[in-house]
Amino acid sequence: MALNLTYCLAADAVQSATCAYIALVTLAGLAVNAAIHIAWFDSITALVVVPILINEGWSAWKDRGSGCC
């Protein structure tokens, strides 16, 4: 039981870090778009996030049988 809770806390920490990274990249893209008026920069920042999301999704898919939460 304790091992499962530890795994769940670790998974939650990784998810929180990923969400913080996505928020930071999105905020940077919006700030550059607002400051310099480069409309396509927001799209570029979205493409920067895609590899991170694919990696996290693949990791979650492989570990889906962990019984966490």
C-alpha positions as CSV (number, residue, x, y, z in Angstrom):
1,M,0.0,0.0,0.0
2,A,2.7,2.5,0.9
3,L,4.6,1.7,-2.3
4,N,1.5,2.5,-4.4
5,L,1.0,5.8,-2.5
6,T,4.7,6.7,-3.1
7,Y,4.3,5.9,-6.8
8,C,1.1,8.0,-7.0
9,L,2.8,11.0,-5.3
10,A,5.8,10.7,-7.8
11,A,3.4,10.5,-10.7
12,D,1.5,13.6,-9.4
13,A,4.8,15.5,-9.0
14,V,5.7,14.7,-12.6
15,Q,2.3,15.8,-13.8
16,S,2.6,19.1,-11.9
17,A,6.1,19.8,-13.3
18,T,4.8,19.1,-16.8
19,C,1.9,21.4,-16.4
20,A,4.2,24.1,-15.0
21,Y,6.4,23.7,-18.1
22,I,3.5,24.0,-20.4
23,A,2.2,27.1,-18.6
24,L,5.6,28.7,-18.7
25,V,6.1,28.1,-22.5
26,T,2.5,29.3,-23.2
27,L,3.1,32.5,-21.1
28,A,6.4,33.2,-22.9
29,G,4.7,32.8,-26.3
30,L,1.9,35.1,-25.3
31,A,4.3,37.7,-23.9
32,V,6.4,37.7,-27.0
33,N,3.2,38.0,-29.1
34,A,2.0,40.9,-27.0
35,A,5.3,42.7,-26.8
36,I,6.7,42.3,-30.3
37,H,3.5,41.5,-32.2
38,I,4.8,38.4,-33.8
39,A,1.6,36.5,-34.4
40,W,3.2,33.2,-35.4
41,F,5.4,33.0,-32.3
42,D,2.5,31.6,-30.2
43,S,2.2,28.7,-32.7
44,I,5.9,28.0,-32.5
45,T,5.7,27.8,-28.7
46,A,2.9,25.3,-29.0
47,L,5.1,23.2,-31.2
48,V,7.8,23.3,-28.6
49,V,5.4,21.7,-26.1
50,V,4.4,18.8,-28.3
51,P,7.5,16.6,-27.8
52,I,7.2,17.0,-24.1
53,L,3.5,16.0,-24.2
54,I,4.2,13.0,-26.4
55,N,7.0,11.8,-24.1
56,E,4.8,12.2,-21.0
57,G,1.9,10.5,-22.7
58,W,4.0,7.6,-23.8
59,S,5.4,7.2,-20.3
60,A,1.9,7.2,-18.9
61,W,0.7,4.7,-21.5
62,K,3.5,2.3,-20.6
63,D,2.8,2.5,-16.9
64,R,-1.0,2.3,-17.1
65,G,-1.1,-1.0,-15.3
66,S,0.4,0.4,-12.1
67,G,-3.0,0.6,-10.3
68,C,-2.3,4.2,-9.3
69,C,-5.4,6.2,-8.3
